Amino acid sequence: MYDVALILSNYSGGRPVLDKTGIQGLFDIKLQWNPFAGRPQPAEGAPRSPAAEAREGRNPDLESLPTLFTALEEQAGLKLEVRKGQVEIYVIDRVERLAEN
């Protein structure tokens, strides 16, 4: 589930996703959701790679797909909850070029 949380962080609008399930092991999870919900949709007929076509089939009608939150709950029985907590932040104060030897 750690890997699932890590992948979902890429689709959570800049918020980190942490695994708090306590579930361990390997799972084969397939989710279908609209990754463009709330954002501009891709151009109609945008080209896809042959590998994507073979793996995923035809492009689904994105409007008919649920949001990520709904897909996780309905298709995998998981729920994303918004919580406040501490997050590590790195601040870069200064950048310098390396000195030539």
Secondary structure, DSSP 8 states (H G I E B T S, - for coil): -HHHHHHHGGGSTT------S---S---------TTTTS----TT----HHHHHHH-S---GGGS--HHHHHHHHHS------------------------
